[in-house]
Amino acid sequence: MRNGENQLQNLSVRIQAVMAMMLILFVHKLVREIPGSLNMEGTVGGIATITAAVLLAFSMTLLFFRIRWGLVLGSVPAVWAMLQWILVHVVQGHPDQNGVWWYPIFPIVQGALIIYFSVLAWRDKESFSQ
């Protein structure tokens, strides 16, 4: 670290944007999706949701250390967040926990923004140079 700057200040804005979106999706999974999936029948949903949360945490850690694979690993739960509502609400027929039909829009937008910012960060060669 140069001149007492911390690691987060040295990260590019593109990496910080991806990490911020991953953090929002991670908190969403902890607060709403994990408890909701554990209350549903079966354990597959709970395991998948916990796995996605762990992948997000691991991805943020990799990005903190400027390891590019964090973008790829973080895109997996982002794509899952965009598609999981189809599996849960349409295919399995579970109503939304809050009874609000438009609630799946939030994880869809979060996933799309993670992918968008990941592409921007991936293209920026300077973001990952030391």
URTAHU-V929607 format. One record per run of one state. SS is the DSSP state (alpha for helix, beta for strand, coil for the rest). FROM is the first residue (numbers start at 1). LEN is the number of residues. Records with the same first field share a line. If there is no record, write none. Layout:
# URTAHU-V929607
SS: FROM-LEN  FROM-LEN
This chain:
# URTAHU-V929607
coil: 1-6  11-2  40-4  65-4  92-12  124-1  129-2
alpha: 7-4  13-27  44-21  69-23  104-20  125-4
